[in-house]
Amino acid sequence: MAKPDPALLDPARYPHHLETLPRFGDLDPFQHVNNVAMARLFEDARARFNRASGFTAQPPREGMLVASMTIDYLGEATYPQALQICSAATQIGRTSLIMIQLALQNDAPVALSRTVMVQIRDGKSAPLTEHRLAQLQDWMLRP
């Protein structure tokens, strides 16, 4: 199992929290939430993070695209216990941001994700607007 920075395993550092339930169909043959299902749960939490932080995509003209995503599996997630997905922005660039997400089950970390998201406008990468930069300040990973 991966050995992440212990500071990233503290849910209190994340401004956005979502409780979600895995589905029976999310299980692998060992009765664990499978890797594709975990990616989907992180995706749903990212979409809810974006809405909570004030961002609404306007496809096809404007939106955020995932450029890169990694998931470190830290433990076994099982069915039917709820998962808590904690999300925060960590690094903001000119056209992109990095989001860190922590999944916990029964207060124990089970997965940690790092996603690079790029702002697009009219099919090309574009600078984050001043308005979006201001919105994100309250959604940064806390010290």
C-alpha positions in Angstrom: 0.0 0.0 0.0 1.1 3.6 -0.7 2.7 5.7 2.0 1.3 9.3 1.5 2.2 12.4 3.4 0.5 11.9 6.8 -0.7 15.5 6.8 -3.0 14.7 3.8 -4.8 12.0 5.8 -6.4 14.6 8.2 -10.0 15.2 7.0 -10.2 18.4 9.0 -7.8 20.0 6.4 -10.3 19.6 3.6 -13.1 22.2 3.2 -15.5 19.9 1.2 -17.0 16.7 2.6 -19.4 14.3 0.9 -20.8 11.1 2.4 -21.7 8.6 -0.3 -22.7 4.9 -0.4 -20.9 2.3 -2.6 -23.3 0.2 -4.7 -23.2 -3.6 -4.7 -22.2 -3.4 -8.4 -19.0 -1.5 -7.3 -17.5 -4.6 -5.8 -14.7 -6.7 -7.2 -14.5 -10.5 -6.7 -12.9 -10.0 -3.2 -15.9 -7.9 -2.1 -13.9 -4.7 -2.1 -15.0 -1.4 -3.8 -13.1 -1.8 -7.1 -10.7 0.7 -8.6 -13.0 2.0 -11.3 -15.8 2.5 -8.8 -13.4 4.5 -6.6 -12.5 6.7 -9.5 -16.2 7.3 -10.2 -16.8 8.2 -6.5 -13.9 10.7 -6.7 -15.4 12.1 -9.9 -18.8 12.7 -8.3 -17.2 14.4 -5.3 -15.2 16.7 -7.7 -18.4 17.7 -9.5 -20.0 18.5 -6.2 -16.9 20.4 -5.0 -17.1 22.5 -8.2 -20.7 23.3 -7.7 -20.2 24.1 -4.0 -17.3 26.4 -4.8 -19.4 28.3 -7.3 -18.2 26.8 -10.6 -20.6 25.7 -13.2 -19.4 24.4 -16.6 -20.9 25.8 -19.7 -20.2 23.0 -22.3 -19.1 23.0 -24.9 -17.8 26.6 -24.6 -16.2 26.5 -21.1 -15.4 24.0 -18.4 -12.7 22.1 -16.6 -11.1 18.9 -18.0 -9.1 16.3 -16.1 -5.6 16.3 -17.4 -4.2 13.7 -15.0 -5.4 11.7 -12.1 -3.7 9.3 -9.7 -5.2 7.2 -6.9 -3.2 5.7 -4.1 -5.1 2.9 -2.4 -4.5 2.9 1.3 -6.9 0.3 2.6 -9.8 -1.8 1.6 -13.2 -0.1 1.0 -16.1 -2.5 1.5 -19.9 -2.6 0.9 -22.3 -1.4 2.3 -20.5 1.1 4.7 -20.6 4.8 3.7 -17.5 6.5 2.4 -16.6 10.0 3.2 -14.9 11.9 0.4 -12.9 15.0 1.4 -11.8 17.4 -1.3 -9.6 20.5 -1.5 -7.7 22.6 -4.1 -4.0 22.6 -3.4 -2.1 24.4 -6.2 -3.5 26.9 -8.5 -1.7 27.8 -11.7 -2.5 30.1 -14.6 -4.8 27.6 -16.4 -5.0 24.7 -14.0 -5.5 23.6 -10.4 -4.6 20.5 -8.5 -7.3 18.9 -6.4 -6.5 16.4 -3.5 -9.2 14.1 -2.4 -9.2 11.7 0.6 -11.7 8.8 0.9 -12.3 7.4 4.4 -14.5 4.5 5.6 -15.2 4.1 9.3 -12.8 7.1 9.8 -9.9 5.1 8.2 -8.2 6.4 5.0 -8.9 4.0 2.1 -7.7 6.1 -0.9 -6.0 9.4 -1.8 -6.4 11.0 -5.2 -4.5 13.8 -6.9 -6.2 15.4 -10.0 -4.9 18.1 -12.3 -7.8 20.0 -13.8 -7.3 22.4 -16.7 -9.6 25.3 -17.5 -10.8 25.2 -21.2 -12.6 27.9 -23.2 -13.7 27.3 -26.8 -11.7 24.0 -26.9 -8.4 25.4 -25.7 -6.7 25.8 -22.3 -7.5 29.2 -20.9 -6.5 31.3 -17.8 -8.6 30.8 -14.7 -10.7 34.0 -14.3 -10.2 36.4 -11.5 -13.7 35.5 -10.3 -12.8 31.7 -10.2 -9.5 32.4 -8.4 -11.4 34.4 -5.8 -13.9 31.6 -5.4 -11.2 29.0 -4.9 -9.6 30.7 -1.9 -12.1 29.3 0.5 -11.7 25.8 -0.9 -7.9 25.4 -0.5 -6.4 22.6 1.6 -6.2 24.0 5.2 -2.8 24.2 7.0 
